[in-house]
Every structure is written in structure tokens, then in C-alpha cells.
Amino acid sequence: MIDKLKEKIQNFDDRQKKLFETSVFMAKMVGAGAVFHIILLIYPSTIGFQSALAEITQFILGILGINLGRQGINLIDYNVTYIVTQDCLGWKSMSAYTALIFSSTKKYRKHVKPLLLGLVGIVVINIIRIVTTIYLSHIGLISFEIVHTLFWKWGLTFFVLIIWLWFLNRKSGKTTALGNL
């Protein structure tokens, strides 16, 4: 039966092959979405990661001249408390990137390195996101909600799409206006 399916696929014209590849990609994304929803249902405790992220954020902000107190996941100033929630970890962006990578390839082991590089990039950008959000709102340049909601939520999503496009270009060996990404 599988041989017959492979034979049929080999006889597809270009349009049919593209539609089939798109269907496979979408099926993998739906599967990844199911795993994502299971994680949401389980809602595992991430308090240790949140506390570590709060500590890293406190340290970097201290270097920038903003000395906040810390209690667990709370970064405390005399008039405001910033809470490092589970969503601050960037795990949803990491999950989306992982799903995009695995949905875009058949050779999973071959693409572990770009996956890990992208995940490290997301972690770094996420830390920058948190630090700049607190920093800009703390110095009164722009409100926390504007920086957080409009700039960084969409900014992190944009970054995930950019690194996924980098992966696709790297995988295909194509060059872009920026060179071989």
C-alpha cells in the first residue's frame, strides 16, 4: 500500500507535488499544535526557570543602573513590581520555532544544529525583550504595556519567522539579497 502511494506521488505533476508537500507540512503543524495544547493542559511548573530568568534580568538591569529587589519571580522597585510569568520564558516562541523546523523537513537529525541555534537565539532575544521592556518603562520613556504588547510580543513572533526563513534558505542552499543566510 505504501509502495502504491509512493508511486502515485512520483507521478504527480508539479502543482500536485506542491499541494501534497503543503498538506504534509500542515499535518505536521496540526500534530505540533496538539502537543502544544497537551502542554497547556498539563501546565507544568516552571517556577525554577522563571526565578532564574528573574535573577538574570535583575543582574542585567543592575549593570544598566536599575537596581531592583527580587523575591522569587518578582522584581521589585519602590513603586512597581514586575512579575516574571511563565509566558515570559518565551517557551511558546520556542515551541512554534521547533514545530516550524520539524514541519519543514523530513531529515530531523540533520537539522538539530539549526534548531538549537535558533532556540539559543530566541532565548537571547527573549532576555533582551524582558530587560528592555522593564528598562524603557522604568525610565519612563514609554509605558510598559506599549513596549510589552505592541513591540515585543510581535517582535518575538517576527524574530521566530525570520530565523525560520533563515533555516529554509539554508536548507535549500538559495542565496538572498543578504547573501547565503
N, C-alpha and C positions, 0 to 999 in steps of 0.2 A: 504494500500500500504506500509506504514512504517512497519507494522507488518510482511508483507511478506519479506521485505528487512532484518529485524532483524532475521527472521527465516533462511534466506539464509546465512547470516553472521555467525550464530551459527553453521551451517552445513559446514562451510569452514574447510579445513584441515589447519595445522599449516602454511604451505607456503602461502596459500591464505589469512589467517588472517594477516600475516606479511605484505603482499603486500597491503592489504586493509588499515592497520594502516599507512603504509608508504604513501599511496595515500591521506589519511585524513590529515596527517602531512603536506604533500606538498601543498594540497589545502589551508590549514590554512596559510602557509607561503606565498603563492601567494596572498591571501587576505591581509595579513600584508604588503606585498610589494606594493599592490595597495594603501593602506592607506599612506604608506611612500611616494609614488610618488605624492599623493594628497598634502601632506605637502610640498613637494618640489615645487609643482606648486603654492601653496598659498604663500610660502616663508614668513612666519610670522616674524615680527620684534622681535629680541631677544637682542636688544641693552642694555636693562637693565641687563639681565643676563650676557652679555659679559662684561659690565662695572663692575659688581660685581666680576666676575671672574678675571678681570684685577686687581681689588683692593686686592683681596685675594692673588693673585700671587705677587703683589708688596710688600705686607706685609711679606710674607714668604721669598721672596728674600732679603728683608731688614734684617730679622733675620739672614740670611746666609751671610750677609755682602755686598750684592749688592744693592745699593740704586738707584733705577730708579725713574724718574719722571713719572707722569701719567696724561694723558689728555684723559678722556673718556675711550676708549678701547685701547689706545696707551700707551705702556710702553716705556719710552724714556730715552736713555743714550746719552752722548755727541756725539757718532759716529754711533748709530744704534737706530732704532725704531722697537719694537716688537708689532705687531697688534694682538689683541685677536679677531679672526674672529668667525663667527657663528659655523664653524666646530670645533673650539677649545672647544666648550661646551661639546663635547662628546655625543651629542644627537643622532647621528647615531648609536653609540655603544649601547646606552640605548634602542633605538628602536629595534635594532637587538636582544638584550637580551630579551626584552619584547615579541617580536614575537616568539623567540625560546621557551620561557616558555609557552606561551599560545598555541603554536602549539604542545607542548609535553604533554598536559593534557586535560582532559575533565572537571575536577573539578577546575574551576578557583578560586573560593573563598578560597579553601583550600590552594592554593599556593600563596596567596598575600604576606605572610611574606617572603618566599624565594625570591620572585620577588623584594620586597622592599629592602631586604638585599643586593641582587645583584646590584640593582641600586645605593645604597649608596656606595658599593664597587667600582663601575665604577666611580662615582663622585670623590671619594678619589684618585683612581689611576689616573684619568684624571688630577687632580690638581698636583699630583706628576709628571706626564708626562710633564705638561707645565713648572713647576718650574725647573725640571732637564734639560729640553731642553734648556731653557734660561740660566740656571746656567752654564752648560757644554760649551755652545757656548760662553758665556760671558767671562769665564776664559780662553778661547782659547784651551781647552783640545780637543775638536772635533767640527767640523763645524755644524752649525745649521741644514743644510739640511740633513746631515748624521744622526744626532740624531733624527730629526723630521720624516724624511721619512722612513729610514730603521729600526730604532729601535722602535720608539714609535707608529707609525701607525700600524705596525704589532704586536707590543707588546700589544696594547689595544685590538686588534682583538683576540689575543691569550688569553688574560685575560677573555674576554667575553666567549670564548669557554670553558675555564677551569671552570668558575662559572656555566655555563650551564651543564657541565658534573657533577659538584658537585650536582646540582639540580636533575639531572637524577638519580644519585646514591642514593641521599637522598630519592627521591620519590620511588625508587624500594626497598630500605632497604638493598641493597647489600653493602658488605664491599670490600675495595680495599686494595692494599699494604700499603696505608696510613691510613688504618682504615676506620671506617664509616664516610665518608665525610658528 
